[in-house]
């Protein structure tokens, strides 16, 4: 039995499977955790690095050989029929994890690499704790979308492989969000990216785009393992690998394709997570409770509202608002076309306070820069400061304004609320420009 082989191996390694470490919900991936790296075409990830500061591991890359060398071979244990947990489909799911188990639909991958990935995840329980805690607000929505499309629900665990469920995760290849879309693929799937918003980080928009892409590559290949390889490596690369196998008379299956090591580990990582979620008690792991109910709702935003005011209308902290709305890059929502995400039980509160506020909800409006305008003169005219105007508009306080440029300026005298939001928003990542080389024509 493969499970007995795995447990025997873990006992030999004396891995701390039941060690627990307290973590806060919604925390972002720290500097000690490697950010996922994007694939050539769609969102992908490199192996995640477990935290070095938690006392539960040396900080090695999950799925890689340890510093002492390759994983020791598994012990030989007689093969037995596996124990499969019984799921009572006559009763409603008790939580989201139970709901995910009921919708498993991909063929299981059984391999020693899956065993190694299980061990790697379970040897860093604090890492799993943090990632699964971050998943709490999003899992119900992802599972519901998968069910509506008739897709396997284990795909709800894919953001764990991609980003450790961090919607603000970035990679060196500029992939972003839960599903790690690179800019070009994000644009291909209509994810808006501008100075104000990055929909690759929008949980609703990016989930819709990711499932669209996964459906497309599944319909192309007719195989979920090949679809996942396409999501990670790129559909064109997988198609070329399949052609090579066909021409060489080799099997046209995921396990037989020649592919990068990252893609080779991609499906085993998802399978390892699926196995842990399927039978957490077998692995000595406790999944956090995630209620099987709607956790958030989306509503239209009024134009010119700042994030702090929106949070106040919903009676939540600005930190909670930013956590649910990671797509916003600036402290103001300029045109009201971008929906906002609120806790499901706060929508009525938001709407009631918005109705009571009337026109006061609009704190900012558009202004076309004139020839003689500077940030200082505009700040004086609109009762603000150059620093606030620069922060809201995403420019330097020393910037020279070009006539005809559109800026947001405050309506009324409460521009400070936008600055409260600006102080909470994380800094946007800065990427070095890549050198471009001219290819000589022959």
N, C-alpha and C positions, 0 to 999 in steps of 0.2 A: 504494500500500500504506500502510495507516494507520501501521504500525510505522516505515516510512521517514519519514513526515511527523513522527512523534514524535521520532525520533532527530535529524532535521535541526533541529527546533526546539530540542532540548536542546543541540545543538552551537552554535547561534546564541546561546543564553543562557549558554553556557559554565558549565553547572551541574556541580558536583563529584560526578559520579555514583559514582566509585570511591573517594572519600575515605572513610576509615574512622576511627572513634574508638572507643577501648576503653571498654566499659561492663560493669558487673557484673550478673550474673544476679540476678533477683528484686528489683531496686531499685524503689522506688515512684516514681510520678510526682512530680516535684519541684514547687516553687512556681512555677517558670518555665513549667510546662506546664499549660495550661488544663484544668480538669476537665470531663468531659462533662456536658451539660445534659439533663435528662430530658424525655421527651415527655409530652403530656397523659395518656396511658393506659399505655403500656408503656415499657420501657427504651429510651432513645434517647441520642443524643449530639449535641453541637454540634461544629463543626470543631475538631480538636485543634490546640493551639498548640505549635509546635516550640520547643525550648529555646533561650533566648537566651544561655545561658552556655556553650554547647558550641563556639562558633566556627564553626558550620556553617549559620548562617542568622540573619536579623534578628529572629526570634521572631514572625513574622507568623502569622496563622491559616491553617492548611492549607486550601486550597480558596478562599480569599478573594483579591481583587485585591491586588497588592502596593502599597506606598505610592506607587510611581511611576505607578500606573494599572493598567489591565486588561492581561492577558497579550497579547503581540504575536501577530498571526495566524501560523498555521503556514505553512511554506513549501509551495508546490505541488510535489508529487513525483508522478510518474505512478503510477497504481494498478497494483499487481502482485498476483499470487496470494500470500497470506500463507504463510510457512513455519510449519508446525505440527510440534512435536516429536513423535517417535515414542515411545510407551510400550509396553514389552514386558509384556503381561499374563500371559505364561507363567511369569514369575518373580515371586517375592515382592517387595513394595515394599522398597526399600533404606532408606528412612527415612519419617518421618511425612509429610514434604512430598510424597514420591513417592506415598504412599497418598492424600493429599488430591487430587493431580492426577488419579488414577485414578477418583475419584468425582465429578468436576465434572459437574453435571447441569442447571445453570441456563442459559437462553439468554444469550449474550453481549450486552452493551450496548455498541454502538460509537458513540462521540460525541466531540466535541471536549472536552466536560467530563471524560470519562474520561482523555483525554490530559493535561489540566491537572492532574487529581488524581495521575496517575502522576508527573508532573514535580514536583509539590509534595511527595509522599512521598520521591522519590529525591533531591531537593535537600537533604534532612535525613537523611543515612544514620545518624547517631548516634541520632536519634530512633527510626528503624526498628530499629536494633540493640538498644536497650534494651527496646522493646516485644516484639520477637520473643524476646529472652532471657527475659522474664517469661512468655512463652507456653510455654516448654519443659515445665514440669511438668504442664500442663493439656491440651495439644493432643491427645495420644493418646486420652485419655478422651472429649473432645468428638467427635473423629472416629469413635470406636467407637460412640458413642451415635447419631450421625447415620446411620452405616451400618446399625445395628440397626433404625432406623426407615425406612430407604429414602429418606433425605433427601439433597439435594445437599451434598457435602462442602465446597464453598466457604463454606458457612455457618459452618464452623469458624473462618473469618477475621473473622466479624462482631464478636467482642469487641475486635478491633484497632480497628475503627471506633468502638465504643461506649466503651471504657475504656482502650485501649492495653494490654490484657491485665493491668490492675491490679485485683485482686479487692477492694482497699480504696478504689477510686476513688469519689468522691462528686461530685455535681453541685449547683448552686445550687437545683435543683428537688428535691433530696433523693433523687435516684436513686442507687443503690448497687450495687457489685459488677461482675463481669466483664460482665454483660448489662444493667446499669443499669436495674433495676426501681425504680420509684417505690413508696412504701409501700403505696398502695392496690392497685396491680396485683400487688405481691408477696403481699399477703394473699389476693387473688383466686385466686392460684395456690399457696396453702397454704405460703408461705414464712414461717416463724415469725419474729417480731420482738418481742423483749422486752428486759428489762434485762440478760439474760445472753448472748443470742445474736441475731444478725441473719443469717438464712439467705439473704438476698439476696447476702451475701458468701460463702456456702458454695458452693464450686465445683460439687460434685455436685448439690446441691438446686437451685441457680439454673440450671444447665445443663438439668436435667430440665424445669424450669418454662419456660425460654426456648424449648426445642424443642416443648413442648406448645403454647405460644402461636403459634409460627411455623407449626406444623402446622394449628392451628385457622384462622388467617387465610388460609393457602394453600387449605385446603378451602373456605373461604368465597368466595374470589375466583378460584381455579383458575389463578393466575398468581403466580410467585415475586417479580416486581418489585412487584406490588401488595401482596403479603404483607409484603415488606420496608418498603414505604411505610406500611403499617398498623402495623407494629412500631414505627416511628419516630414517626409522626404520630398514630396511633390509628385503630382499625378504623372507628369511626363517621365520622371526618373523611374517610377514603378513600371510604367508601360514599356520603357526601353529594357528594363531588367526582365520583364516577362517575355519580350521578343527574343532576347538572347537565350533564355531557357528553352523556348519553343524551337528555335533554330538548332539548338544543341541536343534536342530530344530529351530535355530534363523536365521534371515535374513543374507545373505552373502554379505553385503554391508558395505562400509566404515563407515557410520554413526552408524552402529550397532556393530562394533568391539570393543573389549576391548583392549586399547592400551595406551602407555604412554601419558602424557598430552602434551608433545612436539609434538608428532605425531598427536594428536588430534587437535592441533592448526595449523598444517602445511598447510593443504588445505584451511582452513579459511583465513590464511594470504595471500595465493596466490589469493584467490577469492576476498579479499578486495582490493588488488592491481589491479586486473583485473577490478573491478567496478570503481575504481578511474580513471584508464586509459580510460575506456569506456566513462565516462561522467565527466571529470574533472570540467567542469563548474557547475555541480550540487553540487559539494563539495566545490566550491570556491577555487579550486587549479589550478595553471597554470603549465602545463608541459613544460620543456625546449624544445626549438626547436631542433630536430635532423633530419637533411636532409636525404631524402630517396635516398641515393647514397652510393657507396663504400667509406668507411672512411680509410681503410688501405689495404695494400697488403703484401704478404710474398714473400721473395726472398732468394736464397741460399747465405750463408755467405762465404766469402773467408777464408781459414784456417789461424789461427794465427793473426786475426785482433782484436784489442781491441775495446771496446765499444765507447770510445771517438773518435777514428778514424772513426768508422762506422757512428757515429752521424755527424761528420764533413763532410763526403762524401755526406750525405743526406741534409746537410745544415740545421740541426735542433740542438737544444741544447741537451747536454747529459741527462738533466732531462727529456726532451720529449722522447728521445730514451729509457731510462730506464722505463718510464711509459708504453710504448707500448710493452716492452720486459721484463716483470717482471719475466720470467722463469730463466734468467741468474743470477747465484749466485756469479760469479767472473767477474773481469773487462776485461777478455780476452775470446774469443771464440776459443778454442784450435784446433779443427779438421775440422771445416767448415761443419760439418754434420747437425748442428742445423740451421734451417731457421731463418731469422730475419724479424721483422715486421716494416714497415715504413708507414708514411702517403702516401695515394694513389698518391698524387700529387708530391711526392719527389722521387719516384722510378727511374725515368729517370735521375734525378740529381745524385742520388747515383751511378747508372751504368756508367754515363759519367765520374764522378770523379774517380771511381774505375779503369776504362780503362786508364785514364790519369796517374794514379799513378803507374801502372805496378807492379813490385815486391815490391814497397815501401808499399803496403797495408799490406803485411805480416810483422808484427812487432814482432812476437814471434814464437819460434819453440820449438820442444821437445828436451830434453837433458836427457841422462841416467846418473844418479849419479855414480861417481867412489868412490873408497874406501877413498881417501884422501880429497874429496870435503867437503867444508862447505859453508854455505850461504855467508860468507864473501869472501872466495876465488872465488866463482862463481860470486858474484857481481863485484869483481875487474876484473875478466876475461872478463865479458860481459858488462862492462861499466854501471853497475846499482848500486843498494844498497841492503843490506840485507832486509831492510824494504819493498822495492818494490817487491823483489822476494818472500818474505813471503806472502805479501798481494795477489799477483797474484795467487800464488799456494795454498792459503788457509791454511797456516801453521804458527806456531809461529816463530818469528824472532830468538828465542833461540833453535829451533828444531835441533836435531841431524839427519843428513841425512843418510838414509840407502842405501848402494850400490845397484844399479839396479832400484832404484826409478826413475820414469820419472817426470821431472820438466819442466816448461815452462821458457825459458830464452829469453831475448830480442835479436832481430836482428836489428843492428844499434844502434843509440845512443839516441833514443827518447822513453825511457821507462816511462818517466813522464806522457805520455798521458794515460797510464793504471791507474796511480794513480789518475788522474782526475776523471776517471770513478769510481774508488774504493771509492772515497770520497762521491760520489752520491748514490751508492748502499746502501740500508738500511741494517742494521745488520740482519743476519739470526737469527731466534728464537732459543733459547736454552731451551731444555726440560730436566727435571730431569729424571734420569733413574728410572724406576719402580722396586720396590723390587719384586723378584720372590720367590715364596714359593713352596717347594716340596709337592706334594700331596702324602700322605701316601697310600701305597697299602694295600688293605684289604686281 
